[in-house]
Amino acid sequence: MRHFKPHTLSEPEEKIVNLKDVTGSNALVNLYDAITNRYVFKVKVNGKVQELTRAGLQPLIQGSDPKLRAAAYQELYRVYGEDGPILGQMYQTRARDWHNENINMRKFKSAMSVRNLANDVPDEAVNALLEVTKKNAKVFQRYFKMKAKHLGVSKLRRYDIYAPVAKSDKAFDFNAAANMVIESFSAFDPKIGELARRVFDKDHLDSEVRKGKQGGAFCASINPEDTPFVLMSYTGHARDVATLAHELGHAIHAMLASHHTTFTFHSSLPLAETASTFGEMMLTEKLLSEEKDESVRRDILFKQMDDAFATILRQIYFALFEREAHEMAQKNASVDELSAAYLANLKEQFGDAVEVSDDFKWEWVSIPHIYHTPFYVYAYAFGQLLVFALYEQYKAEGESFKPKYLKILSAGGSEAPAKILAEAGVNIRDPKFWQGGFDVLSRMVDELEKLPVEAKSKARKAVTKKVAKAKIVKKKSKK
């Protein structure tokens, strides 16, 4: 509250701002949701046209059929593109309203500074994160070039970045998975393993797959006195074992901070994924050290890199686009100019590693976060890279790192992230710290490059030929 005091207006002015938001920017965002939530996408699957929601498109986008992946993406941005001029105008208005209130009236330094203060993170730290990520885009570009070889194509299309490389059928028994997670935690510190076991002992974990159950996975930390509750649907895949470690990591974070009050035991948003992602990394290291099946190893490593891309590079480039788009809106840029800027953003992000088609110029109007909560997206990358950098520090320092890490988690939300991390010897303003996270990712790519590339099957050769033929026909028709 003290930090926000310089940006707080007089009481009558604040009343007017609140009234303005009800029928202004808030209403505009509600209208955006009302329009886009009604969208229906039509894709031909197995010879039959299906009408799907956006969630229904997701399995096709991440599926093994390259033609269906392309068709799903093309339909997604065809529908959004039809309303693109209207949705884009809504975004322009949202950006201008943000500028009028927060920069003209509240006197923030920049459009992004508003979110930084809400996250209790200094501008310099966020700027360092953005710049280091831009410089390291090549790490993911190298990954996508290597992934293309495993998929048996010369170059990935933007449609293919989440394509599965290997289909592993290995199933993990739930009890074995639970023991595996607890063992990996205990190997780091016995106290961490004991806290994870407490969730099971209290019967606070619902892993059963059943009808009517809410999807997804989460950890609910209700108050400091109670053991957190974990919900997930366990189906036995390696991904589910990682999810179990992730959610138990959240529970451990809350239990270590349980000596604080209800108001301060929850960590701030930039630190919220620290224990969960660190827990996943401990488990992954254990799985990779013990797993002999190459297809399972391949699944684990590729999933880790795909998730890292979606959480780090993709989100940071969204934030970079937001920063540019807010500036362009002040200069009365048209919706077409914003779309061109977004397409340039994508091409810089992927370099020569991925072919980006023009239909992706409408992707930005399909991202609800940039409408709902401007500049929110970098928090995902902040949390993920922070953990990679901490893991790098752990590898370098060994046992001496463990008390520092436990102290970070024990702080909960009682102090600003910069202060909590500084006490552990971490300077989030220093680009070298963020580079440490990318060094971890670079080594993951090194590990993947050691894996043998499987010979293409006849079916995959046929698919590759079809894709190549489609490209030739398209080029000829343009000429």
N, C-alpha and C positions, 0 to 999 in steps of 0.2 A: 504493500500500500504506500509505503514511503517512496519507493522507486517510481511509482506511477503519479505521485503528487505533482511533479512539474508539468505533467501532461493532462491533469484533471482540470476541467473548466469550472465555471461558477455553477451553482445549483440550478438556476433558471436555464442556463445554456445546456446543462446535462439533461434536463427534462426535455428540451426541444430536440436534442439528438436522439433520445430514446423514442420520442413520438415519431420523428422522421424515419427511424429504422423500421418501425412497425409497418408503415405503408410504403417504405422506400426500399432499401437494399435487402432487408429480410423478406419482404414480399416478392422481390425479384428472384431471390434464390428459391423460394417456395414454388414460384411459377416455373423456374427451370426444372425443378424436380417433377412437378406435375406433368410437364411436357415430355421429359425424357423417360419417366417411369412407365409411360403408356406405349413406348416403342415395342413393336413386334418385328422380329427378324426372320426372314424366310430363307431356308437353306435346304437344298436337295440332299438327303441322306439315304443311301441305299435305294436310289431311284425314286424316292418319295419326298415331296416338299414338306418340310416340317416348319411350323410356326413356333419360334423360340423366344424366350426372354433373354436379356443380356447374360444372366447367370447360366442359362441353358446353352449359350454359345461357348462358354468357357471350356468344356470338355473337348469341343471340336478344335478350338484354338491351340490346346495343349495335346492334341491327339497325335496318332502316328501317321495319319493319312495326309500327305502334303497338299492334295487338291482340296480336301475339306478344310484344312487350316486356312488356305488362301480364300476359299469361298466364304468362310465365317468372318474373316477380317474384312473382306470386301463388302459384304452385306452390312456389317456393323457400321462402317464409315460411309456407306451409301445412305443409310437411314439418317445418321447424324448430319451428313453433308447436305441432305435435302433441307434441313432446318438450320444449317450452318450460319447463314447470314443473320438469322434471328438470335440464335444462341450466342453468336459472336458479339452481337450488339448488346446483349445482356451482360456479357463479360466486360465490354468496354465501360458500360455504365457502372458496374460493380467496382472496377478499377478506379474510375474517376471519383466515385463516392468515397472510396478508401483514401484517396489522395486529399480530397477536400476536407474530410474530417481529421485525419491523422497527421497530415503534414501542414496544411494551411491553418487549421484550428489548434490542434494539440501540439504542434511543433516538434514532431518526431524527426530525426535526421533523414530517414528514408522509409520507403514503404515496407521494407523487410524488418526494420528496427522495431516496429510495433510487435511483430511476432516474437522477435528475439527477447524483448523485455518480458512478454507473457511467459516465455520458456525459462526466464531467469538466466539467459546465456548472453555474454557480451558480443557485440557486433564483430569484433576482431576475430573471435573464435569461429563464428559462422563463415566469415569471409575466407578464413584460412581453410576451412573444410571445403568450401566451394572451389577455390582455386586449386587445391591439391587434387581434388577429384577430377577436374578438367585435365590436369596434367597427366593423370593416370588412366584416362579413358582407353589408352593403348593396351592396358592389361586385359580389359574385357574384349577389345578388338582381337587380340591374340587368341583369346579363348574361343571367340566365334569362328575364327579361321580354322582352329583345330577341331571344333565341333563339326564344321562342314565336312571334314575328312571322315569323321566317324559316321556321319549321316550319308556319306557316299555322294556328295554333291560338290561341285567346284567352288560354289559361293552360297552362303545362306541368304535367303530373302528375309525381309522383316517378318514375314509370316512364319518363319521357321525357328525363331530364337528360343522358343520353349519346347521344341519338339523333343520327344524322348529318344535317347540314344540307344539304351539297352533296356530290354524288358526282363527284369528279374522276377522269378516266381517264388523266391525264398520267403517263407512265412516264419514269423517270430512268435512263439508262444508268449502269452501275456506275462505269466509269472517269470519266465526267463528274461523277458524284456525289462520288467520291473527290477529284477536283481541286477541286470546289466547296468541300468541307469544308476542304481544305488551304489554299485561297486565303483563305477567311474567317478561318482561324486566323492565317495569315501577315500579313493586313491588320492584325491586332491587334498581333502581334509576330512577326518572322521566326523566332525561336527556337522558338516554339510550333508553327509550320508544319513546321519541320525535324524536331521530335520526332514529330509525327504521321506524317510521311513515313517515319520510321525503322521504324514498325510494318509498313508495306508492304514496305520494302526487305528486312527480315528475314523476310518471308513469315510473319508472326505474326498474320495476320487470315484467319479462315475465314468466308467470306460465302456459300458455295455452298448452294443449296437441294437437299437429297437425302434419300432415305428412310433412316430409322434415326438421323438426326441429332437431337441434343438440341434442344428448342425454346428460345425466349427469346433473350436477348442478355446477355453479360457481358464484363467485362475481368478477366483473372487476372494479378495482379502477384505473381509467385512469390517473388522476392527482389530486392534492390537492383541486383544485377549484370546481370540479364537484362532484355531488352526485354519488356514485358508482351504477353500474348496476348489477342486479341479474337475473340469468337465471335458471329456473328449469321447470320440467313438473309435475304439481300437479294432482294427481289421487285420492286424498281423504283418503289415508291410514295414519295410525299413523306415519309411516316412513317418509311420505312427510311433515308432520307437523314438525318433527324433522329437516328435511332438510331445511325447510323454516327458522327455528330458527338459524340453522348453518350458512347459507349464509348471513342472515341479521346480524349475529355476525361479519362476515368479513367486511361488509359494515360499521358497527358502529366503528370497529377498525380503518378503514381508515379515517372516518370522525373526530374521536377524535384526529387523528394525522395530520389533514389537515393544521395546522399552520406551519408545516415544509416545506422544499423545495421539489421539485419533486424528488431529489436524496435521500432524507432521510425519507420521510413519510411512505414508505412501510416498514413493519417490516421484520426482518431477519427470515430465515427459521425456526429456533427452536421456535420462538415466533409467527409464522404465524397462528397457530391454537388456540391461546389463547382465543380470544373473541368468536370465532365460537363454540368451544367445551363448553366453559363456558355458552354460550347462550342456547345450547342444554340441559345442566344440569339444568338450571333454569326452562326451559320448562318441562323437565321430572319430576321435583319435583312438579310442578303445576298439571301436568296430573295425577300423582300418588295420589296426595292429593284429587283430585276431582273424579277420575274414580272409579266406583263401579263394573263394569263388569270385572270379574276375568280373562276372556280370553284376554281382551284388556290389563289389567295390566301385564299379563304373557308375552304377545307379546312385550310390551315396555321394560320390565326388561331383558328378554332373548336377545332381539336385542342389548340392551346396553352392555351386557356382551360379546356377540359374536363379536361385533365391537371392544370392548376393547381388547379382545384376539388378533384379527387380527392386531390391531394397536400397541399393546404393546409387549406381550410375543413373538408372531411370529416374529416381526421385530427385537427385541433384540437378539433372538436366530439366526436369519440370520446374524446379526452383529458379534455375537460370533463365528459363523462358518467362516465368512469372515476372522476374525482375525487369527483363527487357520489355515485356508486354505492358507493364504498368507505366514505364517510361514512354512507350510508343502511344499509349492511350492519351497521355497528356499532350502529345503532339498531333492529335486527331488522326492517327493512323486508321486506315480502313480495315474491315474484317479480312479482306483478301491479303492485305499487307501483313496482318498478324499471322495468317495461315502460312504465308511464304516464310516468315521469320521462324515459325515452328518447324517447317520442313527443313530449313537450314540448320536448326538446332539438332534435329534427328541425324542429319548427314554428318555433322561434326561429331556427334556422339558415337556413331558407328564407323566413321571413316571409310576405308576401302574394304572393310570386313563383311559388311552386310549391304545388300541391295535394298534401298528404300523406295517404294513406289509412291506415286503422287497421291493415292487415296489416303495416305497417312497424314496429309496436311490438315485433315479434320479431327485428328485424334485429340487435340487440345480441348475442343468443345465437349468431349466425352469424359473429361476428368472432373468429377464432382468436387474434389478437394479444392481446386483453384477457385471455385465459385463459393463454396461453403466457408472455407477457412483459409484465406490467402496466406501463402508461405508456410503452411503447416508441414508440407511434404519433407522438408530437409531433416526433420526430427527422426525419421526412419533411418536415414543414412547416418546421422549422428550416432544413434545407438549402436548400429551394426559395426561401423568403423571403429567406434570407441572400444568395442569388445575385441575386435581383431587386434587393435593396437595394444590393449591390455594383455591379450594372450601372447603377443610378441614379447611384451615386457616380462611376462611369467616365464617364457622360455629362456630369456636372457638372465633373469635373476634367480629363478628356482625357488627354494624354500623361503627366501627373504621377501618374496613378493606376496606370499599368502596372507600375512597379517594386514598388509596394505589393502588387498582386495576385500577381505572380510570387513575392514573398517569402512570402505566405500559403501558396501551393502548395508551395514549397520546404521549408517547415517540416515537412511530413508530419504525423507524430504525435509529434514531439519535444517539444511543449509543449501546455499546456491550450488549448482553442479560444479562450477569452476573452483569453489572453495573446497568442496568434498574431494575433488580429484587432485587439487594442488597438494593436499595433505598426504596423498599417496604418491607424490612426486610426479604428477601428470600436469602438463601445461597445455590446456586445450587451445590456447592462442598460438602455439608453436606449430608451424607446418610440419616439422619433423615428426611430431607425435602422430599426426594423421597419416603421414607417409608410412609409418610402421604398420598400419592396418592394410595398406595396399601391398606392402612387402609380403604379408601373410597370403593375400589373394594371389600374388604372383607365384608364390611357391605352390599353391593349389593347382595353378595352371601347369606348372612344371611337372607336378605329380600326374596330372591327366595326360600330358604329352608322352609320358613313359608307357602308358597303356597301349597295347597293340590295337591297331585298327582292324576290325573284323572285315573279312571279305564280303563284298556286296552280294546279296542273294539275287536270284533271277527276278524276283518280284520288285526288289529295290531298284535294280537296273531298269526295269520297265517303267517304274514311277519316275526315275530320273530322266528317262527318254521322253516321257510325256511332258514333263515340266519344260525340258529344253525345246521340244517341238512347239509347245504353246508360246514360248518366248519368241521363236522364229516367226510364227504366224503373226503375232502381235506386232513385231517390228516391220514385217512386210506390209501389214495393213496401214501402219502409220505412214510408210513411204508412199 
